[in-house]
Amino acid sequence: MKSRITLILCIHNHQPVSARERVVKEICEKCYEPLVDLLESHSQAKFTLHYSGSLLERMPQPLIERLRQLVQNGQIELLSSGFYEPILPIIPFEDGAEQLLAYTHLLEQRFGRRPQGFWLAEKVWEPTIPALAVHCGLKYTLTDDTHFFYAGTTEEELNGYYVTDYQGSSTYVFPIAGALRHLMAYREPEDVIEYLRAFPDGSILVWADDGEKFGFLPETYQLVWGRKGRFRKLLNAVEKTKWIGLEHPSSVLATTDPKGRIYLPTSSGDEMDEWSLAAKRQCEYRASIESLKREGKYEDLRAFLRAGYFRNFLAKYPEANRAHKKMIYVSRKVHKMREKGKARAKRELWRGQENCVYWHQDSGGIYLPDLRDTVYAHLISAEVIADTEGRGRDFLQARECDFDCDGYNESLIETPLLNLYLHSVGGRIFELDYRPSSLNLLNTLARRKELYHFGIGKRPRPEKERADSHMLVESPREELGRDRVYDRNTRDSLIDHLLTPATTQQQFREMVHPEVVDLGRALYSSRLRQSESDVWLQLRRGSEKVNLVKTLSVNSKEAAVSVCYCLHSVDPSYSRFGVEFNLSLNQPSALFEPGREIRIVDRDKRIVVTFRFDLAAEIWIYPVETVSQTESGYELVYQGFCLMPVWTIRNGELETGIRLEISTC
């Protein structure tokens, strides 16, 4: 007998490239293996599963063999995706297609069946997706029902799948039922059955969620996988309910027609769209939602309400935009390569296209330094391979271009040892790569206001409420309130500061120091010169408060940057001058006395950075920490440290120099 209701159960499993082995092992034991145990004991159950390539590469072979058997038995349908979980619309089309094809081929090779559908990382949809799907021979994907609401459909119309197209390429899209996801996360199986009972005959509904929510997040293992765990109870309830049938999307495509044609607008789901807003606008958006709920109007109007969009994260976090533009820049280098070394460079590039550094929600994302370090490490490695094959091991290139696509030219200096990128706004260094270690020393993050900062100091939720949900457990620390300092600029280096006599390091750290002349945001004129082995970049800023010239020099055979400063006609109200450096190295434990040399050793990253000053300087140094939310509450996350030499200006003039040297330890 044909089932009255078709239910598609889908779980997305992903761990980033940077995930530690112990974390992958624990998640396999708490999340992935229990699901396989459950499916092996319920031979009629059918699940649609996605494992990212970065996870599959590290999963234990016995677990992969068990999954293969379930695929062969017809219980599991696997979804393809970009190999290393990229946001497909924001990476070059060629890279997205190659990642999709490579991962589809790997899944077919390992599990004996070619995937017909694919998972969209973070459910980020843009209208060009069908062209990518057709190019890769894939038939369908899944997105949040929010995308469909934005297109004008009602909840009653989302009991099937739709067809969409782009410039002659068509694909099928299944809506993921948000209400069903909520029910299965927080309610008993009986409530899920009653919810499904209300749908008309022939309805097709999709439930999809992240696998890590089921066993790995705090307090969820017993809730989900214990003797009376929800998944086991759910499957038992479905098996007893003859009018519900579990199916795979490919089976639905083969036996059922689409409900119609639809064109989905750009979206990444309501939660991700909301978090792409600035904190103030996010508060206003949430207040509007709550107001409509109190008035009883929300359900009627929700289809017409939306916040931002995923690409806005690149505007909200300049650091994300820089990582994105670095990825684009390296991709172009890799695709210009001849065949020698190209496959290896592509693999490094793909690993550097992982999505996690481009967003932030209530936790994680760009705020995690390990994620950023890993992405840059792979991008720099890909770049080194491409440059070595294309230029050899001895080269020097200096040029000006709009690297970050902000309308201003940046100066890029590249040698076998260093990448040095400077912005004309502020004359500041925003990327400094030590290429032998594939390390960006300026992989920092500014302190910014986030929505959850408004909740610091509130009481934790009751124990029962925490135990019944998969939401983050809040353990706010009252003392974090004083650490909510927000930066005026991105945490770059070579940022110039005119300081009054009364300005202290504490004021500078807390961003309460007076700064009438904000040189960090001033536009510097630039002049670039190059010889066979050296590059000189002169940056100049003139105003009624100061005439400042700084000249950088780089030699192609040295991992060093020299800077000469010349200040004239300084306003008498400013008696000191500081040059701010922000480095994403482990925090130095030593306190530095005024002097002419500082040596910083990071043994974890095996790097040594030495500063040498022409004139003895007072040294200001402090850690840069963000107040971030994690799975266990609020905490300070170390993002790097700020180091600033400070000199006295005499008679309105100062001439000094700085040399920064990088080596390994």
VEXNURO-191231 format. One line per 3 residues: number of its first residue (from 1); for each residue x, y, z of C-alpha. Coordinates in Angstrom, 3 decimals. Example, Ala and Ser with C-alpha at 12.3 -4.5 7.8 and 13.67 -1.06 7.14 Angstrom:
VEXNURO-191231
1) 12.300/-4.500/7.800 | 13.670/-1.060/7.140
//
This chain:
VEXNURO-191231
1) 0.000/0.000/0.000 | 1.335/3.417/-0.955 | 1.977/5.668/2.024
4) -0.250/8.676/2.462 | 2.667/10.846/3.653 | 6.248/10.574/2.409
7) 8.906/11.651/4.908 | 12.502/12.345/3.905 | 14.960/12.273/6.824
10) 18.243/14.044/6.109 | 21.288/14.661/8.318 | 24.224/16.902/7.411
13) 27.576/16.014/8.997 | 30.620/18.255/8.776 | 33.873/18.935/10.540
16) 36.230/21.646/9.278 | 39.734/20.946/8.015 | 41.084/22.484/11.229
19) 39.172/20.101/13.536 | 41.480/18.261/15.910 | 41.689/14.475/15.680
22) 40.317/14.003/19.190 | 37.262/16.099/18.281 | 36.597/14.090/15.117
25) 36.991/10.855/17.095 | 34.591/12.030/19.810 | 31.960/13.171/17.303
28) 32.178/9.881/15.439 | 31.592/8.018/18.698 | 28.791/10.267/19.965
31) 26.948/11.158/16.738 | 27.829/9.226/13.611 | 28.307/5.696/14.963
34) 25.059/5.698/17.016 | 23.105/6.598/13.859 | 24.685/3.687/11.990
37) 23.860/1.408/14.947 | 20.261/2.568/14.760 | 19.950/2.021/11.013
40) 21.463/-1.447/11.268 | 18.783/-2.349/13.814 | 15.945/-0.846/11.717
43) 16.336/-2.413/8.290 | 13.316/-0.585/6.829 | 14.509/2.859/7.853
46) 15.794/5.182/5.134 | 18.001/8.221/5.676 | 19.602/10.733/3.331
49) 23.039/11.629/4.664 | 25.720/14.142/3.838 | 29.305/13.893/5.040
52) 31.648/16.686/4.003 | 34.886/15.693/2.309 | 36.978/17.143/5.136
55) 35.122/14.811/7.511 | 35.083/11.743/5.274 | 38.870/11.956/4.844
58) 39.255/11.492/8.607 | 36.458/9.071/9.476 | 37.580/5.617/10.687
61) 37.577/2.984/7.945 | 35.333/0.525/9.861 | 32.622/3.199/10.064
64) 32.971/3.912/6.341 | 32.593/0.182/5.585 | 29.402/0.024/7.645
67) 28.048/3.066/5.800 | 28.912/1.445/2.478 | 26.869/-1.619/3.402
70) 23.872/0.539/4.325 | 24.205/2.381/1.002 | 24.296/-0.943/-0.841
73) 21.249/-2.128/1.125 | 19.311/0.925/-0.027 | 18.890/2.405/3.448
76) 21.194/5.384/2.925 | 21.291/7.837/0.041 | 24.417/9.978/0.106
79) 24.519/13.615/-0.938 | 27.446/15.171/-2.724 | 28.683/18.719/-2.095
82) 31.706/20.878/-2.632 | 34.582/18.686/-1.424 | 35.637/20.890/1.497
85) 32.259/22.479/2.248 | 32.591/25.792/0.387 | 29.805/28.326/-0.018
88) 29.379/27.484/-3.699 | 27.993/30.844/-4.925 | 30.907/32.872/-3.519
91) 33.785/30.843/-4.947 | 34.728/30.860/-8.651 | 32.378/28.713/-10.770
94) 35.252/26.570/-12.007 | 36.379/25.788/-8.456 | 32.846/24.946/-7.347
97) 32.317/22.643/-10.318 | 35.643/20.879/-9.804 | 34.977/20.392/-6.089
100) 31.497/18.990/-6.776 | 32.731/16.634/-9.490 | 35.699/15.435/-7.437
103) 33.581/14.669/-4.385 | 30.810/13.033/-6.412 | 33.413/10.775/-8.008
106) 34.949/9.910/-4.627 | 31.560/8.971/-3.143 | 30.752/6.776/-6.143
109) 34.151/5.127/-5.868 | 33.939/4.440/-2.133 | 30.268/3.575/-1.751
112) 29.391/2.087/-5.126 | 26.608/4.517/-6.031 | 26.732/7.902/-7.693
115) 24.943/10.658/-5.739 | 22.058/12.352/-7.513 | 21.725/15.311/-5.157
118) 23.992/17.674/-3.278 | 24.070/19.592/-0.013 | 24.339/23.383/-0.038
121) 26.751/24.576/2.654 | 24.858/26.792/5.106 | 21.921/26.511/2.639
124) 23.238/29.548/0.767 | 21.210/29.799/-2.430 | 21.753/32.038/-5.417
127) 19.864/31.747/-8.730 | 22.987/30.473/-10.550 | 22.990/27.168/-8.612
130) 21.043/25.194/-11.294 | 23.800/25.840/-13.850 | 26.352/24.365/-11.447
133) 24.139/21.333/-10.735 | 23.578/20.538/-14.410 | 27.269/21.012/-15.204
136) 28.086/18.371/-12.574 | 25.296/15.942/-13.497 | 23.379/16.391/-10.231
139) 19.585/16.488/-10.147 | 18.481/18.044/-6.864 | 19.344/19.944/-3.716
142) 17.605/21.011/-0.495 | 17.103/24.464/1.039 | 15.248/25.931/3.996
145) 11.547/26.603/3.570 | 12.423/30.241/4.283 | 13.777/30.512/0.738
148) 10.390/29.401/-0.584 | 8.502/31.832/1.660 | 10.617/34.652/0.233
151) 9.508/33.500/-3.226 | 5.853/33.856/-2.217 | 4.787/30.297/-1.433
154) 2.728/29.414/1.628 | 3.457/26.672/4.135 | 0.571/24.636/2.711
157) 2.290/24.626/-0.682 | 5.549/23.195/0.647 | 4.446/19.561/0.765
160) 6.409/18.566/-2.318 | 9.365/19.630/-4.418 | 9.790/22.215/-7.176
163) 11.731/22.747/-10.383 | 13.809/25.845/-11.046 | 16.220/26.898/-13.774
166) 18.943/29.322/-14.754 | 19.743/30.158/-18.376 | 18.448/26.856/-19.692
169) 19.772/24.637/-16.879 | 17.133/23.186/-14.545 | 17.285/21.404/-11.207
172) 14.898/20.250/-8.502 | 14.703/21.810/-5.044 | 13.219/20.254/-1.899
175) 12.076/22.604/0.888 | 13.251/21.694/4.397 | 10.321/22.076/6.787
178) 11.374/24.424/9.592 | 8.385/23.555/11.783 | 9.173/19.850/11.465
181) 12.820/20.471/12.380 | 11.695/22.283/15.526 | 9.255/19.513/16.478
184) 11.821/16.763/16.085 | 14.365/18.698/18.127 | 12.147/19.627/21.053
187) 8.982/17.505/21.087 | 8.080/13.859/21.465 | 7.590/11.534/18.439
190) 3.838/11.503/19.071 | 3.748/15.247/18.431 | 5.617/14.731/15.156
193) 3.093/12.101/14.053 | 0.184/14.412/14.853 | 1.819/17.222/12.885
196) 2.193/14.970/9.832 | -1.394/13.729/10.157 | -2.702/17.174/9.223
199) -1.167/17.087/5.722 | -3.200/15.902/2.717 | -2.590/12.609/0.951
202) 0.450/12.561/-1.299 | 2.384/15.117/0.738 | 6.181/14.968/0.704
205) 7.956/16.535/3.687 | 11.654/16.968/4.364 | 13.313/17.072/7.762
208) 17.002/18.014/7.778 | 19.390/19.051/10.530 | 23.053/19.066/11.560
211) 24.337/15.755/12.869 | 26.464/17.352/15.592 | 23.296/18.488/17.358
214) 22.475/14.868/18.051 | 24.934/13.708/20.653 | 27.848/16.130/20.600
217) 26.411/19.396/21.863 | 26.140/19.651/25.664 | 23.573/17.377/27.310
220) 22.275/15.831/24.078 | 23.823/12.349/23.948 | 21.464/10.612/26.382
223) 18.566/12.689/25.111 | 19.075/11.467/21.546 | 20.798/8.086/21.754
226) 19.970/6.708/25.200 | 17.698/3.687/25.654 | 14.708/5.947/25.196
229) 16.438/8.306/22.817 | 14.407/10.380/20.418 | 15.656/8.864/17.180
232) 14.893/5.323/18.277 | 11.468/6.373/19.544 | 10.818/8.258/16.319
235) 11.679/5.317/14.081 | 9.597/3.002/16.232 | 6.659/5.404/15.981
238) 7.012/5.767/12.198 | 7.227/2.001/11.709 | 3.952/1.608/13.598
241) 2.291/4.348/11.540 | 1.475/2.653/8.239 | 0.430/5.852/6.481
244) 3.952/7.331/6.768 | 6.655/6.099/4.433 | 10.357/6.922/4.610
247) 11.932/7.618/1.222 | 14.993/9.100/-0.430 | 14.767/12.190/-2.645
250) 15.863/10.248/-5.742 | 12.966/7.807/-5.278 | 10.556/10.718/-4.975
253) 11.922/12.239/-8.194 | 11.420/8.922/-9.985 | 7.797/8.446/-8.891
256) 6.333/11.907/-8.271 | 6.033/15.065/-10.346 | 7.172/18.457/-9.035
259) 4.498/20.729/-7.627 | 5.469/23.463/-10.031 | 8.089/25.959/-11.090
262) 9.725/28.368/-8.653 | 12.493/30.957/-8.689 | 14.104/31.333/-5.297
265) 15.669/34.672/-4.336 | 19.155/34.900/-2.866 | 19.025/33.658/0.717
268) 20.833/31.657/3.360 | 17.887/31.008/5.665 | 16.340/33.298/8.235
271) 18.959/32.736/10.972 | 22.021/33.258/8.796 | 20.374/36.195/7.025
274) 19.662/37.810/10.386 | 23.211/37.347/11.678 | 24.601/39.065/8.594
277) 23.135/42.307/9.956 | 25.089/44.673/12.186 | 24.294/44.144/15.875
280) 22.147/47.285/16.170 | 20.047/46.401/13.122 | 19.812/42.830/14.355
283) 18.341/44.053/17.642 | 15.834/46.188/15.751 | 14.911/43.255/13.519
286) 14.312/40.959/16.498 | 12.294/43.647/18.259 | 10.085/43.953/15.177
289) 9.534/40.194/15.117 | 8.595/40.140/18.805 | 6.216/43.054/18.299
292) 4.431/41.238/15.479 | 4.186/38.095/17.580 | 2.585/40.015/20.448
295) 0.080/41.492/18.012 | -0.672/38.060/16.558 | 0.448/39.137/13.071
298) 3.747/37.310/12.714 | 2.538/34.075/11.106 | 0.559/35.983/8.487
301) 3.435/38.316/7.656 | 6.546/36.140/8.122 | 6.808/35.396/4.385
304) 7.261/39.116/3.760 | 9.921/39.626/6.437 | 13.611/39.154/5.817
307) 16.864/40.519/7.188 | 20.186/40.662/5.361 | 21.938/38.174/3.122
310) 25.021/35.989/3.431 | 27.347/38.166/1.338 | 26.736/40.982/3.828
313) 29.113/39.127/6.174 | 31.900/40.303/3.874 | 30.857/43.871/4.659
316) 30.226/43.250/8.361 | 33.648/41.640/8.856 | 36.415/43.176/6.689
319) 38.620/40.271/7.790 | 36.191/37.860/6.085 | 36.272/39.963/2.940
322) 40.075/39.905/2.912 | 40.131/36.121/3.280 | 37.580/35.880/0.468
325) 39.569/38.143/-1.856 | 42.763/36.259/-0.993 | 40.974/33.076/-2.045
328) 39.906/34.646/-5.353 | 43.445/35.960/-5.919 | 45.043/32.567/-5.265
331) 42.445/30.770/-7.385 | 43.443/32.877/-10.391 | 47.092/32.013/-9.819
334) 46.334/28.295/-9.584 | 44.231/28.206/-12.738 | 47.028/29.879/-14.719
337) 49.360/26.986/-13.881 | 50.452/24.345/-16.316 | 49.803/20.749/-15.329
340) 52.920/20.265/-13.188 | 51.917/20.671/-9.548 | 48.443/21.918/-10.466
343) 46.522/19.059/-8.845 | 48.382/19.584/-5.555 | 47.807/23.348/-5.701
346) 44.099/22.826/-6.390 | 43.725/20.554/-3.380 | 45.303/23.212/-1.155
349) 43.080/25.868/-2.730 | 39.950/23.779/-2.138 | 40.853/23.306/1.517
352) 41.283/27.074/1.747 | 37.773/27.615/0.347 | 36.057/26.136/3.407
355) 33.102/28.263/4.463 | 33.559/28.760/8.211 | 35.708/31.912/8.079
358) 33.101/33.861/6.114 | 30.336/34.063/8.716 | 29.426/34.213/12.377
361) 26.191/33.306/14.131 | 25.607/32.870/17.846 | 28.960/31.081/18.078
364) 31.943/29.979/16.024 | 32.737/30.985/12.478 | 35.206/33.789/11.909
367) 35.793/34.281/15.653 | 37.732/30.995/15.867 | 41.452/31.700/15.221
370) 42.228/28.073/14.317 | 39.721/28.200/11.459 | 41.242/31.386/10.079
373) 44.807/30.102/10.473 | 43.963/26.876/8.652 | 42.266/28.614/5.734
376) 45.176/31.004/5.257 | 47.695/28.168/5.593 | 46.107/26.271/2.704
379) 45.662/29.366/0.543 | 49.290/30.396/1.052 | 50.437/26.827/0.350
382) 48.478/26.827/-2.918 | 49.990/30.197/-3.799 | 53.529/29.008/-3.073
385) 53.060/25.974/-5.329 | 51.658/28.144/-8.122 | 54.413/30.756/-7.814
388) 57.185/28.159/-7.650 | 55.982/26.482/-10.831 | 55.288/29.761/-12.623
391) 58.148/31.993/-11.437 | 60.775/29.705/-10.004 | 62.302/30.064/-6.554
394) 63.774/33.536/-7.010 | 61.408/36.354/-7.887 | 60.251/39.786/-6.820
397) 56.936/41.330/-7.775 | 55.430/44.628/-6.682 | 52.232/46.098/-8.042
400) 49.200/48.158/-7.162 | 45.654/46.887/-7.635 | 42.293/46.963/-5.894
403) 42.862/43.668/-4.074 | 39.903/43.884/-1.672 | 37.500/45.503/-4.171
406) 36.810/48.607/-2.069 | 37.589/51.195/-4.746 | 41.114/51.978/-3.480
409) 44.371/50.525/-4.735 | 46.431/48.320/-2.450 | 50.176/47.704/-2.793
412) 51.182/44.044/-3.075 | 54.817/43.003/-2.622 | 55.648/39.322/-3.170
415) 58.948/37.479/-2.742 | 59.814/33.795/-2.200 | 59.793/34.534/1.552
418) 57.086/37.146/2.114 | 53.752/38.487/0.971 | 53.302/42.087/2.124
421) 49.959/43.785/1.401 | 49.386/47.465/2.272 | 46.280/49.624/2.034
424) 46.400/53.241/0.923 | 43.825/54.029/3.625 | 45.960/54.360/6.736
427) 49.091/53.228/4.904 | 48.624/50.053/6.909 | 49.786/46.468/6.429
430) 46.755/44.163/6.355 | 48.466/40.904/5.385 | 51.978/39.684/6.118
433) 52.617/36.094/5.052 | 55.732/34.165/5.948 | 55.606/31.847/2.971
436) 58.003/29.082/4.176 | 55.562/28.405/7.049 | 52.345/29.240/5.111
439) 51.523/31.624/7.947 | 49.697/34.959/7.867 | 51.087/36.830/10.867
442) 48.304/39.424/10.640 | 45.400/36.972/10.803 | 43.760/39.082/13.498
445) 40.186/40.069/14.322 | 38.853/43.364/15.632 | 36.633/43.586/18.703
448) 33.065/44.297/17.549 | 29.646/44.516/19.106 | 27.596/41.338/18.668
451) 23.967/40.684/19.479 | 24.741/38.302/22.342 | 26.796/40.964/24.136
454) 23.507/42.494/25.220 | 22.771/39.292/27.147 | 25.949/39.189/29.228
457) 25.032/39.260/32.879 | 21.637/37.604/32.467 | 20.832/34.558/34.540
460) 21.331/31.122/32.951 | 18.294/29.205/31.761 | 16.739/26.680/34.162
463) 18.253/23.189/34.144 | 15.112/21.561/32.728 | 14.919/23.965/29.815
466) 18.577/23.348/28.984 | 18.176/19.592/29.126 | 15.220/19.684/26.747
469) 16.901/21.680/24.011 | 19.807/21.637/21.630 | 20.433/25.329/22.108
472) 23.649/26.653/23.565 | 23.971/26.548/27.328 | 24.471/30.077/28.612
475) 26.928/30.504/31.460 | 27.542/34.234/31.359 | 30.424/35.650/33.381
478) 29.572/38.957/35.001 | 33.154/40.131/34.759 | 33.085/39.944/30.960
481) 31.126/43.183/30.896 | 34.275/45.222/31.401 | 35.965/43.411/28.506
484) 33.431/44.598/25.946 | 35.699/47.067/24.195 | 35.079/47.777/20.521
487) 37.840/48.740/18.130 | 37.836/51.809/15.913 | 39.708/50.081/13.088
490) 40.611/46.622/11.890 | 43.568/45.101/13.737 | 46.211/45.753/11.082
493) 49.854/46.783/11.437 | 51.927/49.889/10.734 | 49.028/52.061/11.947
496) 50.252/55.551/12.848 | 49.090/57.397/15.978 | 49.709/60.939/17.210
499) 49.352/60.859/20.994 | 48.823/63.572/23.578 | 51.074/63.709/26.669
502) 48.241/62.418/28.871 | 47.366/59.353/26.753 | 48.056/56.084/28.587
505) 48.381/52.507/27.419 | 45.185/51.613/29.298 | 43.252/54.330/27.479
508) 44.624/53.119/24.172 | 43.691/49.525/24.988 | 40.149/50.529/25.958
511) 39.728/52.784/22.912 | 39.002/55.906/24.989 | 42.117/57.866/24.004
514) 41.663/61.176/22.150 | 42.529/61.002/18.464 | 41.727/64.221/16.638
517) 43.859/63.129/13.684 | 42.847/59.553/12.829 | 45.802/58.548/10.680
520) 44.507/54.975/10.605 | 41.650/56.116/8.362 | 43.485/58.830/6.441
523) 44.275/58.363/2.765 | 48.014/58.115/2.047 | 49.509/58.783/-1.361
526) 51.850/56.043/-2.542 | 54.855/55.674/-4.810 | 56.222/52.248/-5.692
529) 59.759/51.634/-7.031 | 61.499/48.364/-7.821 | 64.977/47.154/-8.728
532) 66.109/43.634/-9.517 | 66.249/42.632/-5.848 | 64.561/45.428/-3.848
535) 61.214/47.202/-3.583 | 60.590/50.607/-2.033 | 57.133/51.906/-1.184
538) 56.794/55.504/-0.060 | 53.579/56.497/1.723 | 52.883/60.161/2.389
541) 50.246/61.999/4.413 | 50.107/65.761/4.794 | 47.664/67.827/6.852
544) 47.572/70.877/9.092 | 48.423/68.633/12.056 | 51.361/66.706/10.596
547) 53.450/65.973/7.518 | 54.328/62.282/7.608 | 56.358/60.145/5.216
550) 57.058/56.466/5.760 | 59.155/54.438/3.362 | 59.118/50.648/3.338
553) 61.836/48.535/1.765 | 61.897/44.795/1.089 | 64.736/42.685/-0.283
556) 63.761/39.531/-2.168 | 66.279/37.393/-0.271 | 65.308/38.526/3.240
559) 62.275/37.758/5.385 | 62.289/41.310/6.665 | 60.579/44.677/6.264
562) 62.328/47.978/6.993 | 60.366/51.189/7.592 | 61.807/54.704/7.811
565) 59.633/57.419/9.385 | 59.972/61.146/8.907 | 57.545/63.498/10.702
568) 57.572/67.282/10.300 | 55.362/70.168/11.395 | 53.640/68.143/14.084
571) 50.938/70.013/15.985 | 52.368/70.973/19.427 | 49.435/69.314/21.217
574) 50.855/65.937/20.165 | 54.097/65.112/21.931 | 54.354/61.404/21.160
577) 54.128/59.146/18.130 | 53.241/55.449/18.105 | 53.209/52.779/15.401
580) 50.688/50.033/16.078 | 51.370/46.396/15.175 | 48.857/43.572/15.658
583) 50.112/40.014/15.312 | 48.196/36.734/15.455 | 50.907/34.969/17.428
586) 50.691/33.508/20.900 | 50.716/36.168/23.569 | 54.240/37.102/24.714
589) 54.646/36.328/28.400 | 57.472/38.785/29.008 | 57.015/42.450/29.847
592) 59.214/44.628/27.694 | 61.252/47.505/29.007 | 61.974/50.519/26.811
595) 64.677/49.553/24.374 | 65.758/49.080/20.796 | 65.010/45.391/20.185
598) 62.154/42.991/20.914 | 62.203/39.286/20.123 | 58.916/37.364/20.109
601) 58.976/33.564/19.975 | 55.878/31.489/19.201 | 56.932/27.876/19.709
604) 53.533/26.474/18.703 | 53.766/28.100/15.283 | 57.570/27.763/15.266
607) 58.058/31.389/14.376 | 60.283/34.193/15.665 | 59.512/37.862/15.051
610) 62.167/40.431/15.913 | 61.572/44.189/16.045 | 64.582/46.521/15.873
613) 64.219/50.275/16.438 | 66.623/53.031/15.408 | 65.664/54.972/18.530
616) 64.869/53.518/21.931 | 61.115/53.402/22.432 | 58.583/52.903/25.168
619) 56.728/49.653/24.403 | 52.982/49.263/24.835 | 51.777/45.679/24.588
622) 48.505/43.939/25.444 | 46.389/40.958/24.324 | 43.466/41.459/21.953
625) 40.543/39.346/23.132 | 36.977/39.172/21.874 | 33.984/38.426/24.074
628) 32.551/35.480/22.192 | 29.790/32.957/22.714 | 30.609/29.250/22.640
631) 28.744/26.009/23.212 | 29.338/26.330/26.962 | 28.719/30.044/27.436
634) 30.574/33.327/27.069 | 34.331/33.532/27.152 | 37.277/35.637/26.115
637) 38.834/34.378/22.880 | 42.461/35.373/22.325 | 42.838/36.809/18.823
640) 46.416/38.098/18.973 | 48.331/40.910/20.614 | 48.955/44.580/20.007
643) 52.493/45.948/20.229 | 53.229/49.636/19.820 | 56.572/51.405/20.116
646) 56.077/55.002/21.298 | 58.572/57.844/20.781 | 58.707/61.429/21.996
649) 58.334/64.136/19.351 | 60.760/67.017/19.894 | 60.268/70.446/18.340
652) 57.552/69.070/16.073 | 59.861/66.600/14.337 | 60.792/62.922/14.542
655) 62.915/60.625/12.411 | 63.115/56.957/13.330 | 63.125/53.505/11.797
658) 61.716/50.044/12.422 | 62.949/46.731/11.086 | 60.788/43.623/11.396
661) 62.509/40.269/10.831 | 60.869/36.832/10.623 | 62.525/33.444/11.099
664) 61.697/29.951/12.334 | 62.550/28.313/15.643
//
